[in-house]
């Protein structure tokens, strides 16, 4: 019987706190949707479909960094 009371008490605590957790969630959804849209725009702008160009750019920057530390 003691276990049932503990489970019931924990269940009531979870139910009581669910309203607090869900408060203002629409505002956060709007904020995160805008952030996701902006991140997608930045990723599309940075995307280079030519893998050779990407590899050459990486090699060039790596060489520059290596030369700077000599």
mmCIF file as Biopython writes it, N, C-alpha, C and O atoms, coordinates in Angstrom:
data_model
#
loop_
_atom_site.group_PDB
_atom_site.id
_atom_site.type_symbol
_atom_site.label_atom_id
_atom_site.label_alt_id
_atom_site.label_comp_id
_atom_site.label_asym_id
_atom_site.label_entity_id
_atom_site.label_seq_id
_atom_site.pdbx_PDB_ins_code
_atom_site.Cartn_x
_atom_site.Cartn_y
_atom_site.Cartn_z
_atom_site.occupancy
_atom_site.B_iso_or_equiv
_atom_site.auth_seq_id
_atom_site.auth_asym_id
_atom_site.pdbx_PDB_model_num
ATOM 1   N N  . UNK A ? 1  ? 0.812  -1.188 0.000   1.0 0.0 1  A 1 
ATOM 2   C CA . UNK A ? 1  ? 0.000  0.000  0.000   1.0 0.0 1  A 1 
ATOM 3   C C  . UNK A ? 1  ? 0.862  1.262  0.000   1.0 0.0 1  A 1 
ATOM 4   O O  . UNK A ? 1  ? 0.497  2.276  -0.596  1.0 0.0 1  A 1 
ATOM 5   N N  . UNK A ? 2  ? 2.005  1.187  0.673   1.0 0.0 2  A 1 
ATOM 6   C CA . UNK A ? 2  ? 2.907  2.327  0.751   1.0 0.0 2  A 1 
ATOM 7   C C  . UNK A ? 2  ? 3.455  2.678  -0.636  1.0 0.0 2  A 1 
ATOM 8   O O  . UNK A ? 2  ? 3.591  3.856  -0.967  1.0 0.0 2  A 1 
ATOM 9   N N  . UNK A ? 3  ? 3.768  1.670  -1.441  1.0 0.0 3  A 1 
ATOM 10  C CA . UNK A ? 3  ? 4.291  1.877  -2.789  1.0 0.0 3  A 1 
ATOM 11  C C  . UNK A ? 3  ? 3.244  2.551  -3.665  1.0 0.0 3  A 1 
ATOM 12  O O  . UNK A ? 3  ? 3.571  3.428  -4.465  1.0 0.0 3  A 1 
ATOM 13  N N  . UNK A ? 4  ? 1.995  2.149  -3.516  1.0 0.0 4  A 1 
ATOM 14  C CA . UNK A ? 4  ? 0.910  2.733  -4.306  1.0 0.0 4  A 1 
ATOM 15  C C  . UNK A ? 4  ? 0.764  4.212  -3.982  1.0 0.0 4  A 1 
ATOM 16  O O  . UNK A ? 4  ? 0.557  5.022  -4.885  1.0 0.0 4  A 1 
ATOM 17  N N  . UNK A ? 5  ? 0.870  4.576  -2.708  1.0 0.0 5  A 1 
ATOM 18  C CA . UNK A ? 5  ? 0.773  5.983  -2.308  1.0 0.0 5  A 1 
ATOM 19  C C  . UNK A ? 5  ? 1.940  6.801  -2.889  1.0 0.0 5  A 1 
ATOM 20  O O  . UNK A ? 5  ? 1.753  7.936  -3.327  1.0 0.0 5  A 1 
ATOM 21  N N  . UNK A ? 6  ? 3.107  6.227  -2.886  1.0 0.0 6  A 1 
ATOM 22  C CA . UNK A ? 6  ? 4.278  6.930  -3.437  1.0 0.0 6  A 1 
ATOM 23  C C  . UNK A ? 6  ? 4.107  7.137  -4.936  1.0 0.0 6  A 1 
ATOM 24  O O  . UNK A ? 6  ? 4.365  8.230  -5.441  1.0 0.0 6  A 1 
ATOM 25  N N  . UNK A ? 7  ? 3.679  6.112  -5.647  1.0 0.0 7  A 1 
ATOM 26  C CA . UNK A ? 7  ? 3.465  6.226  -7.092  1.0 0.0 7  A 1 
ATOM 27  C C  . UNK A ? 7  ? 2.371  7.240  -7.393  1.0 0.0 7  A 1 
ATOM 28  O O  . UNK A ? 7  ? 2.497  8.032  -8.327  1.0 0.0 7  A 1 
ATOM 29  N N  . UNK A ? 8  ? 1.306  7.221  -6.612  1.0 0.0 8  A 1 
ATOM 30  C CA . UNK A ? 8  ? 0.217  8.177  -6.792  1.0 0.0 8  A 1 
ATOM 31  C C  . UNK A ? 8  ? 0.708  9.605  -6.549  1.0 0.0 8  A 1 
ATOM 32  O O  . UNK A ? 8  ? 0.372  10.516 -7.306  1.0 0.0 8  A 1 
ATOM 33  N N  . UNK A ? 9  ? 1.502  9.800  -5.496  1.0 0.0 9  A 1 
ATOM 34  C CA . UNK A ? 9  ? 2.037  11.132 -5.189  1.0 0.0 9  A 1 
ATOM 35  C C  . UNK A ? 9  ? 2.956  11.616 -6.312  1.0 0.0 9  A 1 
ATOM 36  O O  . UNK A ? 9  ? 2.880  12.775 -6.719  1.0 0.0 9  A 1 
ATOM 37  N N  . UNK A ? 10 ? 3.806  10.750 -6.802  1.0 0.0 10 A 1 
ATOM 38  C CA . UNK A ? 10 ? 4.691  11.134 -7.898  1.0 0.0 10 A 1 
ATOM 39  C C  . UNK A ? 10 ? 3.904  11.454 -9.163  1.0 0.0 10 A 1 
ATOM 40  O O  . UNK A ? 10 ? 4.244  12.390 -9.887  1.0 0.0 10 A 1 
ATOM 41  N N  . UNK A ? 11 ? 2.867  10.691 -9.428  1.0 0.0 11 A 1 
ATOM 42  C CA . UNK A ? 11 ? 2.010  10.945 -10.583 1.0 0.0 11 A 1 
ATOM 43  C C  . UNK A ? 11 ? 1.338  12.303 -10.485 1.0 0.0 11 A 1 
ATOM 44  O O  . UNK A ? 11 ? 1.265  13.036 -11.471 1.0 0.0 11 A 1 
ATOM 45  N N  . UNK A ? 12 ? 0.846  12.642 -9.300  1.0 0.0 12 A 1 
ATOM 46  C CA . UNK A ? 12 ? 0.214  13.950 -9.099  1.0 0.0 12 A 1 
ATOM 47  C C  . UNK A ? 12 ? 1.222  15.096 -9.270  1.0 0.0 12 A 1 
ATOM 48  O O  . UNK A ? 12 ? 0.883  16.147 -9.815  1.0 0.0 12 A 1 
ATOM 49  N N  . UNK A ? 13 ? 2.446  14.893 -8.806  1.0 0.0 13 A 1 
ATOM 50  C CA . UNK A ? 13 ? 3.485  15.912 -8.976  1.0 0.0 13 A 1 
ATOM 51  C C  . UNK A ? 13 ? 3.789  16.126 -10.454 1.0 0.0 13 A 1 
ATOM 52  O O  . UNK A ? 13 ? 3.933  17.264 -10.901 1.0 0.0 13 A 1 
ATOM 53  N N  . UNK A ? 14 ? 3.888  15.044 -11.206 1.0 0.0 14 A 1 
ATOM 54  C CA . UNK A ? 14 ? 4.154  15.140 -12.642 1.0 0.0 14 A 1 
ATOM 55  C C  . UNK A ? 14 ? 3.021  15.867 -13.347 1.0 0.0 14 A 1 
ATOM 56  O O  . UNK A ? 14 ? 3.269  16.728 -14.191 1.0 0.0 14 A 1 
ATOM 57  N N  . UNK A ? 15 ? 1.800  15.536 -13.016 1.0 0.0 15 A 1 
ATOM 58  C CA . UNK A ? 15 ? 0.644  16.191 -13.646 1.0 0.0 15 A 1 
ATOM 59  C C  . UNK A ? 15 ? 0.603  17.670 -13.286 1.0 0.0 15 A 1 
ATOM 60  O O  . UNK A ? 15 ? 0.315  18.508 -14.141 1.0 0.0 15 A 1 
ATOM 61  N N  . UNK A ? 16 ? 0.886  17.995 -12.037 1.0 0.0 16 A 1 
ATOM 62  C CA . UNK A ? 16 ? 0.863  19.394 -11.603 1.0 0.0 16 A 1 
ATOM 63  C C  . UNK A ? 16 ? 1.948  20.213 -12.303 1.0 0.0 16 A 1 
ATOM 64  O O  . UNK A ? 16 ? 1.734  21.379 -12.632 1.0 0.0 16 A 1 
ATOM 65  N N  . UNK A ? 17 ? 3.089  19.613 -12.525 1.0 0.0 17 A 1 
ATOM 66  C CA . UNK A ? 17 ? 4.200  20.336 -13.158 1.0 0.0 17 A 1 
ATOM 67  C C  . UNK A ? 17 ? 4.079  20.410 -14.673 1.0 0.0 17 A 1 
ATOM 68  O O  . UNK A ? 17 ? 4.769  21.218 -15.295 1.0 0.0 17 A 1 
ATOM 69  N N  . UNK A ? 18 ? 3.237  19.606 -15.279 1.0 0.0 18 A 1 
ATOM 70  C CA . UNK A ? 18 ? 3.131  19.614 -16.741 1.0 0.0 18 A 1 
ATOM 71  C C  . UNK A ? 18 ? 2.617  20.951 -17.254 1.0 0.0 18 A 1 
ATOM 72  O O  . UNK A ? 18 ? 3.019  21.381 -18.335 1.0 0.0 18 A 1 
ATOM 73  N N  . UNK A ? 19 ? 1.753  21.614 -16.522 1.0 0.0 19 A 1 
ATOM 74  C CA . UNK A ? 19 ? 1.272  22.934 -16.913 1.0 0.0 19 A 1 
ATOM 75  C C  . UNK A ? 19 ? 2.374  23.964 -16.877 1.0 0.0 19 A 1 
ATOM 76  O O  . UNK A ? 19 ? 2.414  24.850 -17.731 1.0 0.0 19 A 1 
ATOM 77  N N  . UNK A ? 20 ? 3.265  23.873 -15.917 1.0 0.0 20 A 1 
ATOM 78  C CA . UNK A ? 20 ? 4.388  24.811 -15.802 1.0 0.0 20 A 1 
ATOM 79  C C  . UNK A ? 20 ? 5.366  24.606 -16.952 1.0 0.0 20 A 1 
ATOM 80  O O  . UNK A ? 20 ? 5.867  25.572 -17.528 1.0 0.0 20 A 1 
ATOM 81  N N  . UNK A ? 21 ? 5.630  23.372 -17.279 1.0 0.0 21 A 1 
ATOM 82  C CA . UNK A ? 21 ? 6.593  23.063 -18.339 1.0 0.0 21 A 1 
ATOM 83  C C  . UNK A ? 21 ? 6.102  23.549 -19.690 1.0 0.0 21 A 1 
ATOM 84  O O  . UNK A ? 21 ? 6.903  23.991 -20.514 1.0 0.0 21 A 1 
ATOM 85  N N  . UNK A ? 22 ? 4.806  23.474 -19.933 1.0 0.0 22 A 1 
ATOM 86  C CA . UNK A ? 22 ? 4.253  23.838 -21.234 1.0 0.0 22 A 1 
ATOM 87  C C  . UNK A ? 22 ? 3.959  25.333 -21.371 1.0 0.0 22 A 1 
ATOM 88  O O  . UNK A ? 22 ? 3.524  25.769 -22.437 1.0 0.0 22 A 1 
ATOM 89  N N  . UNK A ? 23 ? 4.182  26.121 -20.335 1.0 0.0 23 A 1 
ATOM 90  C CA . UNK A ? 23 ? 3.867  27.550 -20.370 1.0 0.0 23 A 1 
ATOM 91  C C  . UNK A ? 23 ? 4.716  28.267 -21.409 1.0 0.0 23 A 1 
ATOM 92  O O  . UNK A ? 23 ? 5.924  28.044 -21.481 1.0 0.0 23 A 1 
ATOM 93  N N  . UNK A ? 24 ? 4.102  29.117 -22.206 1.0 0.0 24 A 1 
ATOM 94  C CA . UNK A ? 24 ? 4.763  29.945 -23.223 1.0 0.0 24 A 1 
ATOM 95  C C  . UNK A ? 24 ? 5.517  29.138 -24.277 1.0 0.0 24 A 1 
ATOM 96  O O  . UNK A ? 24 ? 6.457  29.654 -24.881 1.0 0.0 24 A 1 
ATOM 97  N N  . UNK A ? 25 ? 5.137  27.920 -24.503 1.0 0.0 25 A 1 
ATOM 98  C CA . UNK A ? 25 ? 5.851  27.094 -25.471 1.0 0.0 25 A 1 
ATOM 99  C C  . UNK A ? 25 ? 5.652  27.602 -26.891 1.0 0.0 25 A 1 
ATOM 100 O O  . UNK A ? 25 ? 6.527  27.411 -27.735 1.0 0.0 25 A 1 
ATOM 101 N N  . UNK A ? 26 ? 4.527  28.241 -27.174 1.0 0.0 26 A 1 
ATOM 102 C CA . UNK A ? 26 ? 4.290  28.773 -28.521 1.0 0.0 26 A 1 
ATOM 103 C C  . UNK A ? 26 ? 5.318  29.846 -28.859 1.0 0.0 26 A 1 
ATOM 104 O O  . UNK A ? 26 ? 5.782  29.925 -29.997 1.0 0.0 26 A 1 
ATOM 105 N N  . UNK A ? 27 ? 5.671  30.661 -27.891 1.0 0.0 27 A 1 
ATOM 106 C CA . UNK A ? 27 ? 6.680  31.699 -28.119 1.0 0.0 27 A 1 
ATOM 107 C C  . UNK A ? 27 ? 8.021  31.067 -28.474 1.0 0.0 27 A 1 
ATOM 108 O O  . UNK A ? 27 ? 8.689  31.514 -29.407 1.0 0.0 27 A 1 
ATOM 109 N N  . UNK A ? 28 ? 8.419  30.032 -27.741 1.0 0.0 28 A 1 
ATOM 110 C CA . UNK A ? 28 ? 9.691  29.386 -28.007 1.0 0.0 28 A 1 
ATOM 111 C C  . UNK A ? 28 ? 9.682  28.677 -29.355 1.0 0.0 28 A 1 
ATOM 112 O O  . UNK A ? 28 ? 10.699 28.653 -30.047 1.0 0.0 28 A 1 
ATOM 113 N N  . UNK A ? 29 ? 8.548  28.100 -29.734 1.0 0.0 29 A 1 
ATOM 114 C CA . UNK A ? 29 ? 8.448  27.455 -31.040 1.0 0.0 29 A 1 
ATOM 115 C C  . UNK A ? 29 ? 8.682  28.469 -32.149 1.0 0.0 29 A 1 
ATOM 116 O O  . UNK A ? 29 ? 9.356  28.167 -33.133 1.0 0.0 29 A 1 
ATOM 117 N N  . UNK A ? 30 ? 8.133  29.663 -32.000 1.0 0.0 30 A 1 
ATOM 118 C CA . UNK A ? 30 ? 8.304  30.714 -32.999 1.0 0.0 30 A 1 
ATOM 119 C C  . UNK A ? 30 ? 9.769  31.150 -33.068 1.0 0.0 30 A 1 
ATOM 120 O O  . UNK A ? 30 ? 10.311 31.339 -34.157 1.0 0.0 30 A 1 
ATOM 121 N N  . UNK A ? 31 ? 10.395 31.304 -31.931 1.0 0.0 31 A 1 
ATOM 122 C CA . UNK A ? 31 ? 11.800 31.699 -31.885 1.0 0.0 31 A 1 
ATOM 123 C C  . UNK A ? 31 ? 12.671 30.641 -32.551 1.0 0.0 31 A 1 
ATOM 124 O O  . UNK A ? 31 ? 13.534 30.962 -33.368 1.0 0.0 31 A 1 
ATOM 125 N N  . UNK A ? 32 ? 12.441 29.380 -32.197 1.0 0.0 32 A 1 
ATOM 126 C CA . UNK A ? 32 ? 13.262 28.306 -32.758 1.0 0.0 32 A 1 
ATOM 127 C C  . UNK A ? 32 ? 13.002 28.112 -34.247 1.0 0.0 32 A 1 
ATOM 128 O O  . UNK A ? 32 ? 13.909 27.738 -34.991 1.0 0.0 32 A 1 
ATOM 129 N N  . UNK A ? 33 ? 11.779 28.360 -34.684 1.0 0.0 33 A 1 
ATOM 130 C CA . UNK A ? 33 ? 11.478 28.254 -36.115 1.0 0.0 33 A 1 
ATOM 131 C C  . UNK A ? 33 ? 12.248 29.327 -36.888 1.0 0.0 33 A 1 
ATOM 132 O O  . UNK A ? 33 ? 12.780 29.052 -37.964 1.0 0.0 33 A 1 
ATOM 133 N N  . UNK A ? 34 ? 12.310 30.537 -36.351 1.0 0.0 34 A 1 
ATOM 134 C CA . UNK A ? 34 ? 13.077 31.603 -37.005 1.0 0.0 34 A 1 
ATOM 135 C C  . UNK A ? 34 ? 14.566 31.277 -37.019 1.0 0.0 34 A 1 
ATOM 136 O O  . UNK A ? 34 ? 15.246 31.510 -38.017 1.0 0.0 34 A 1 
ATOM 137 N N  . UNK A ? 35 ? 15.068 30.741 -35.916 1.0 0.0 35 A 1 
ATOM 138 C CA . UNK A ? 35 ? 16.484 30.373 -35.864 1.0 0.0 35 A 1 
ATOM 139 C C  . UNK A ? 35 ? 16.808 29.264 -36.860 1.0 0.0 35 A 1 
ATOM 140 O O  . UNK A ? 35 ? 17.858 29.288 -37.502 1.0 0.0 35 A 1 
ATOM 141 N N  . UNK A ? 36 ? 15.907 28.296 -36.987 1.0 0.0 36 A 1 
ATOM 142 C CA . UNK A ? 36 ? 16.115 27.201 -37.942 1.0 0.0 36 A 1 
ATOM 143 C C  . UNK A ? 36 ? 16.107 27.726 -39.372 1.0 0.0 36 A 1 
ATOM 144 O O  . UNK A ? 36 ? 16.912 27.298 -40.199 1.0 0.0 36 A 1 
ATOM 145 N N  . UNK A ? 37 ? 15.203 28.649 -39.659 1.0 0.0 37 A 1 
ATOM 146 C CA . UNK A ? 37 ? 15.137 29.231 -41.001 1.0 0.0 37 A 1 
ATOM 147 C C  . UNK A ? 37 ? 16.423 29.994 -41.313 1.0 0.0 37 A 1 
ATOM 148 O O  . UNK A ? 37 ? 16.960 29.876 -42.414 1.0 0.0 37 A 1 
ATOM 149 N N  . UNK A ? 38 ? 16.914 30.765 -40.362 1.0 0.0 38 A 1 
ATOM 150 C CA . UNK A ? 38 ? 18.156 31.532 -40.563 1.0 0.0 38 A 1 
ATOM 151 C C  . UNK A ? 38 ? 19.350 30.585 -40.734 1.0 0.0 38 A 1 
ATOM 152 O O  . UNK A ? 38 ? 20.215 30.825 -41.577 1.0 0.0 38 A 1 
ATOM 153 N N  . UNK A ? 39 ? 19.400 29.534 -39.956 1.0 0.0 39 A 1 
ATOM 154 C CA . UNK A ? 39 ? 20.500 28.563 -40.065 1.0 0.0 39 A 1 
ATOM 155 C C  . UNK A ? 39 ? 20.491 27.892 -41.430 1.0 0.0 39 A 1 
ATOM 156 O O  . UNK A ? 39 ? 21.547 27.654 -42.016 1.0 0.0 39 A 1 
ATOM 157 N N  . UNK A ? 40 ? 19.309 27.589 -41.933 1.0 0.0 40 A 1 
ATOM 158 C CA . UNK A ? 40 ? 19.207 26.966 -43.260 1.0 0.0 40 A 1 
ATOM 159 C C  . UNK A ? 40 ? 19.704 27.920 -44.340 1.0 0.0 40 A 1 
ATOM 160 O O  . UNK A ? 40 ? 20.397 27.498 -45.265 1.0 0.0 40 A 1 
ATOM 161 N N  . UNK A ? 41 ? 19.356 29.205 -44.233 1.0 0.0 41 A 1 
ATOM 162 C CA . UNK A ? 41 ? 19.819 30.196 -45.202 1.0 0.0 41 A 1 
ATOM 163 C C  . UNK A ? 41 ? 21.345 30.297 -45.190 1.0 0.0 41 A 1 
ATOM 164 O O  . UNK A ? 41 ? 21.973 30.358 -46.248 1.0 0.0 41 A 1 
ATOM 165 N N  . UNK A ? 42 ? 21.934 30.316 -44.011 1.0 0.0 42 A 1 
ATOM 166 C CA . UNK A ? 42 ? 23.392 30.417 -43.887 1.0 0.0 42 A 1 
ATOM 167 C C  . UNK A ? 42 ? 24.061 29.168 -44.471 1.0 0.0 42 A 1 
ATOM 168 O O  . UNK A ? 42 ? 25.073 29.268 -45.164 1.0 0.0 42 A 1 
ATOM 169 N N  . UNK A ? 43 ? 23.489 27.994 -44.187 1.0 0.0 43 A 1 
ATOM 170 C CA . UNK A ? 43 ? 24.060 26.747 -44.709 1.0 0.0 43 A 1 
ATOM 171 C C  . UNK A ? 43 ? 23.976 26.698 -46.224 1.0 0.0 43 A 1 
ATOM 172 O O  . UNK A ? 43 ? 24.919 26.257 -46.881 1.0 0.0 43 A 1 
ATOM 173 N N  . UNK A ? 44 ? 22.856 27.146 -46.789 1.0 0.0 44 A 1 
ATOM 174 C CA . UNK A ? 44 ? 22.709 27.147 -48.248 1.0 0.0 44 A 1 
ATOM 175 C C  . UNK A ? 44 ? 23.685 28.131 -48.893 1.0 0.0 44 A 1 
ATOM 176 O O  . UNK A ? 44 ? 24.209 27.861 -49.973 1.0 0.0 44 A 1 
ATOM 177 N N  . UNK A ? 45 ? 23.930 29.257 -48.248 1.0 0.0 45 A 1 
ATOM 178 C CA . UNK A ? 45 ? 24.872 30.238 -48.783 1.0 0.0 45 A 1 
ATOM 179 C C  . UNK A ? 45 ? 26.307 29.696 -48.746 1.0 0.0 45 A 1 
ATOM 180 O O  . UNK A ? 45 ? 27.097 29.960 -49.653 1.0 0.0 45 A 1 
ATOM 181 N N  . UNK A ? 46 ? 26.634 28.943 -47.703 1.0 0.0 46 A 1 
ATOM 182 C CA . UNK A ? 46 ? 27.991 28.423 -47.545 1.0 0.0 46 A 1 
ATOM 183 C C  . UNK A ? 46 ? 28.251 27.159 -48.369 1.0 0.0 46 A 1 
ATOM 184 O O  . UNK A ? 46 ? 29.406 26.778 -48.559 1.0 0.0 46 A 1 
ATOM 185 N N  . UNK A ? 47 ? 27.210 26.516 -48.852 1.0 0.0 47 A 1 
ATOM 186 C CA . UNK A ? 47 ? 27.362 25.248 -49.563 1.0 0.0 47 A 1 
ATOM 187 C C  . UNK A ? 47 ? 28.060 25.447 -50.906 1.0 0.0 47 A 1 
ATOM 188 O O  . UNK A ? 47 ? 27.703 26.338 -51.677 1.0 0.0 47 A 1 
ATOM 189 N N  . UNK A ? 48 ? 29.054 24.610 -51.174 1.0 0.0 48 A 1 
ATOM 190 C CA . UNK A ? 48 ? 29.751 24.607 -52.459 1.0 0.0 48 A 1 
ATOM 191 C C  . UNK A ? 48 ? 29.613 23.196 -53.038 1.0 0.0 48 A 1 
ATOM 192 O O  . UNK A ? 48 ? 30.142 22.244 -52.464 1.0 0.0 48 A 1 
ATOM 193 N N  . UNK A ? 49 ? 28.912 23.048 -54.164 1.0 0.0 49 A 1 
ATOM 194 C CA . UNK A ? 49 ? 28.673 21.708 -54.705 1.0 0.0 49 A 1 
ATOM 195 C C  . UNK A ? 49 ? 29.902 21.082 -55.366 1.0 0.0 49 A 1 
ATOM 196 O O  . UNK A ? 49 ? 29.860 19.910 -55.743 1.0 0.0 49 A 1 
ATOM 197 N N  . UNK A ? 50 ? 30.985 21.831 -55.513 1.0 0.0 50 A 1 
ATOM 198 C CA . UNK A ? 50 ? 32.194 21.323 -56.155 1.0 0.0 50 A 1 
ATOM 199 C C  . UNK A ? 50 ? 33.159 20.794 -55.083 1.0 0.0 50 A 1 
ATOM 200 O O  . UNK A ? 50 ? 33.807 21.591 -54.405 1.0 0.0 50 A 1 
ATOM 201 N N  . UNK A ? 51 ? 33.269 19.473 -54.917 1.0 0.0 51 A 1 
ATOM 202 C CA . UNK A ? 51 ? 34.121 18.925 -53.861 1.0 0.0 51 A 1 
ATOM 203 C C  . UNK A ? 51 ? 35.606 19.244 -54.057 1.0 0.0 51 A 1 
ATOM 204 O O  . UNK A ? 51 ? 36.349 19.348 -53.081 1.0 0.0 51 A 1 
ATOM 205 N N  . UNK A ? 52 ? 36.038 19.398 -55.301 1.0 0.0 52 A 1 
ATOM 206 C CA . UNK A ? 52 ? 37.451 19.725 -55.552 1.0 0.0 52 A 1 
ATOM 207 C C  . UNK A ? 52 ? 37.761 21.130 -55.050 1.0 0.0 52 A 1 
ATOM 208 O O  . UNK A ? 52 ? 38.828 21.367 -54.483 1.0 0.0 52 A 1 
ATOM 209 N N  . UNK A ? 53 ? 36.845 22.051 -55.254 1.0 0.0 53 A 1 
ATOM 210 C CA . UNK A ? 53 ? 37.035 23.411 -54.776 1.0 0.0 53 A 1 
ATOM 211 C C  . UNK A ? 53 ? 37.103 23.435 -53.246 1.0 0.0 53 A 1 
ATOM 212 O O  . UNK A ? 53 ? 37.926 24.140 -52.662 1.0 0.0 53 A 1 
ATOM 213 N N  . UNK A ? 54 ? 36.235 22.663 -52.615 1.0 0.0 54 A 1 
ATOM 214 C CA . UNK A ? 54 ? 36.216 22.597 -51.154 1.0 0.0 54 A 1 
ATOM 215 C C  . UNK A ? 54 ? 37.538 22.021 -50.640 1.0 0.0 54 A 1 
ATOM 216 O O  . UNK A ? 54 ? 38.120 22.551 -49.693 1.0 0.0 54 A 1 
ATOM 217 N N  . UNK A ? 55 ? 38.012 20.936 -51.262 1.0 0.0 55 A 1 
ATOM 218 C CA . UNK A ? 55 ? 39.267 20.312 -50.839 1.0 0.0 55 A 1 
ATOM 219 C C  . UNK A ? 55 ? 40.447 21.252 -51.065 1.0 0.0 55 A 1 
ATOM 220 O O  . UNK A ? 55 ? 41.333 21.345 -50.215 1.0 0.0 55 A 1 
ATOM 221 N N  . UNK A ? 56 ? 40.469 21.945 -52.194 1.0 0.0 56 A 1 
ATOM 222 C CA . UNK A ? 56 ? 41.561 22.880 -52.458 1.0 0.0 56 A 1 
ATOM 223 C C  . UNK A ? 56 ? 41.563 24.038 -51.466 1.0 0.0 56 A 1 
ATOM 224 O O  . UNK A ? 56 ? 42.625 24.473 -51.020 1.0 0.0 56 A 1 
ATOM 225 N N  . UNK A ? 57 ? 40.394 24.532 -51.123 1.0 0.0 57 A 1 
ATOM 226 C CA . UNK A ? 57 ? 40.293 25.615 -50.150 1.0 0.0 57 A 1 
ATOM 227 C C  . UNK A ? 57 ? 40.803 25.153 -48.781 1.0 0.0 57 A 1 
ATOM 228 O O  . UNK A ? 57 ? 41.552 25.868 -48.115 1.0 0.0 57 A 1 
ATOM 229 N N  . UNK A ? 58 ? 40.387 23.946 -48.371 1.0 0.0 58 A 1 
ATOM 230 C CA . UNK A ? 58 ? 40.850 23.398 -47.100 1.0 0.0 58 A 1 
ATOM 231 C C  . UNK A ? 58 ? 42.365 23.215 -47.115 1.0 0.0 58 A 1 
ATOM 232 O O  . UNK A ? 58 ? 43.036 23.564 -46.144 1.0 0.0 58 A 1 
ATOM 233 N N  . UNK A ? 59 ? 42.907 22.677 -48.191 1.0 0.0 59 A 1 
ATOM 234 C CA . UNK A ? 59 ? 44.353 22.493 -48.292 1.0 0.0 59 A 1 
ATOM 235 C C  . UNK A ? 59 ? 45.088 23.832 -48.227 1.0 0.0 59 A 1 
ATOM 236 O O  . UNK A ? 59 ? 46.123 23.940 -47.568 1.0 0.0 59 A 1 
ATOM 237 N N  . UNK A ? 60 ? 44.563 24.841 -48.902 1.0 0.0 60 A 1 
ATOM 238 C CA . UNK A ? 60 ? 45.185 26.168 -48.901 1.0 0.0 60 A 1 
ATOM 239 C C  . UNK A ? 60 ? 45.211 26.755 -47.487 1.0 0.0 60 A 1 
ATOM 240 O O  . UNK A ? 60 ? 46.239 27.262 -47.037 1.0 0.0 60 A 1 
ATOM 241 N N  . UNK A ? 61 ? 44.076 26.680 -46.794 1.0 0.0 61 A 1 
ATOM 242 C CA . UNK A ? 61 ? 43.997 27.222 -45.431 1.0 0.0 61 A 1 
ATOM 243 C C  . UNK A ? 61 ? 44.888 26.435 -44.468 1.0 0.0 61 A 1 
ATOM 244 O O  . UNK A ? 61 ? 45.496 27.015 -43.568 1.0 0.0 61 A 1 
ATOM 245 N N  . UNK A ? 62 ? 44.963 25.120 -44.658 1.0 0.0 62 A 1 
ATOM 246 C CA . UNK A ? 62 ? 45.836 24.304 -43.821 1.0 0.0 62 A 1 
ATOM 247 C C  . UNK A ? 62 ? 47.296 24.683 -44.058 1.0 0.0 62 A 1 
ATOM 248 O O  . UNK A ? 62 ? 48.076 24.800 -43.113 1.0 0.0 62 A 1 
ATOM 249 N N  . UNK A ? 63 ? 47.648 24.869 -45.294 1.0 0.0 63 A 1 
ATOM 250 C CA . UNK A ? 63 ? 49.031 25.277 -45.628 1.0 0.0 63 A 1 
ATOM 251 C C  . UNK A ? 63 ? 49.353 26.645 -45.009 1.0 0.0 63 A 1 
ATOM 252 O O  . UNK A ? 63 ? 50.437 26.839 -44.458 1.0 0.0 63 A 1 
ATOM 253 N N  . UNK A ? 64 ? 48.424 27.574 -45.101 1.0 0.0 64 A 1 
ATOM 254 C CA . UNK A ? 64 ? 48.635 28.899 -44.505 1.0 0.0 64 A 1 
ATOM 255 C C  . UNK A ? 64 ? 48.835 28.789 -42.994 1.0 0.0 64 A 1 
ATOM 256 O O  . UNK A ? 64 ? 49.728 29.431 -42.441 1.0 0.0 64 A 1 
ATOM 257 N N  . UNK A ? 65 ? 48.026 27.995 -42.336 1.0 0.0 65 A 1 
ATOM 258 C CA . UNK A ? 65 ? 48.141 27.840 -40.888 1.0 0.0 65 A 1 
ATOM 259 C C  . UNK A ? 65 ? 49.468 27.169 -40.507 1.0 0.0 65 A 1 
ATOM 260 O O  . UNK A ? 65 ? 50.098 27.535 -39.515 1.0 0.0 65 A 1 
ATOM 261 N N  . UNK A ? 66 ? 49.875 26.190 -41.307 1.0 0.0 66 A 1 
ATOM 262 C CA . UNK A ? 66 ? 51.128 25.494 -41.044 1.0 0.0 66 A 1 
ATOM 263 C C  . UNK A ? 66 ? 52.315 26.451 -41.235 1.0 0.0 66 A 1 
ATOM 264 O O  . UNK A ? 66 ? 53.246 26.448 -40.429 1.0 0.0 66 A 1 
ATOM 265 N N  . UNK A ? 67 ? 52.287 27.248 -42.273 1.0 0.0 67 A 1 
ATOM 266 C CA . UNK A ? 67 ? 53.369 28.205 -42.528 1.0 0.0 67 A 1 
ATOM 267 C C  . UNK A ? 67 ? 53.432 29.272 -41.450 1.0 0.0 67 A 1 
ATOM 268 O O  . UNK A ? 67 ? 54.517 29.740 -41.107 1.0 0.0 67 A 1 
ATOM 269 N N  . UNK A ? 68 ? 52.300 29.659 -40.917 1.0 0.0 68 A 1 
ATOM 270 C CA . UNK A ? 68 ? 52.268 30.693 -39.872 1.0 0.0 68 A 1 
ATOM 271 C C  . UNK A ? 68 ? 52.881 30.212 -38.580 1.0 0.0 68 A 1 
ATOM 272 O O  . UNK A ? 68 ? 53.352 31.030 -37.789 1.0 0.0 68 A 1 
ATOM 273 N N  . UNK A ? 69 ? 52.895 28.905 -38.334 1.0 0.0 69 A 1 
ATOM 274 C CA . UNK A ? 69 ? 53.414 28.378 -37.083 1.0 0.0 69 A 1 
ATOM 275 C C  . UNK A ? 69 ? 54.849 27.870 -37.182 1.0 0.0 69 A 1 
ATOM 276 O O  . UNK A ? 69 ? 55.357 27.263 -36.239 1.0 0.0 69 A 1 
ATOM 277 N N  . UNK A ? 70 ? 55.487 28.107 -38.284 1.0 0.0 70 A 1 
ATOM 278 C CA . UNK A ? 70 ? 56.884 27.650 -38.423 1.0 0.0 70 A 1 
ATOM 279 C C  . UNK A ? 70 ? 57.821 28.585 -37.716 1.0 0.0 70 A 1 
ATOM 280 O O  . UNK A ? 70 ? 59.032 28.366 -37.722 1.0 0.0 70 A 1 
#
